């Protein structure tokens, strides 16, 4: 299974509408399920978000304004939602 598959599973299990870097516990859970080798927490989060960005299973869901990793400035964090095409396949 890919990271994108694990993202989809966790989103459906937890009833999440979007995935973004500001939800580190969810990102870490997804990465642990994947069994990746990265050890730094920010690298794990980046891997999950990058997988959502590259996967056709997800589409861009807008931005959330929040602090960056340093906590000193606000930036726009991209969010990703399950694609409508993916939802239609599950229903039919």
Residue pairs with C-beta under 8 A, 6 or more apart in sequence:
1 34
2 34
2 51
2 55
3 30
3 31
3 34
3 36
3 47
3 48
3 51
4 51
4 52
4 54
4 55
4 57
4 58
6 30
6 33
6 34
7 19
7 30
7 48
7 51
7 52
7 55
7 57
7 58
8 57
8 82
8 86
9 33
10 16
10 26
10 29
10 30
10 33
11 17
11 19
11 82
14 26
16 23
16 26
17 61
17 81
18 61
18 79
18 80
18 81
19 26
19 27
19 30
19 48
19 49
19 52
19 58
19 79
19 80
19 81
20 49
20 64
20 77
20 78
20 79
20 80
21 27
21 45
21 46
21 49
21 77
22 64
22 66
22 77
24 41
24 45
27 44
27 45
27 48
27 49
28 41
28 44
28 45
30 48
31 38
31 44
31 45
31 47
31 48
36 44
36 47
38 44
38 47
42 69
49 78
49 80
52 58
52 80
53 78
53 80
56 83
56 85
56 86
57 82
57 83
57 86
58 80
58 81
58 82
58 83
58 86
59 80
59 81
59 82
59 83
59 84
60 78
60 79
60 80
61 78
61 79
61 80
61 81
62 78
62 79
63 76
63 77
63 78
63 79
64 76
64 77
64 79
65 74
65 75
65 76
65 77
66 74
66 75
66 77
67 73
67 74
67 75
68 74
68 75
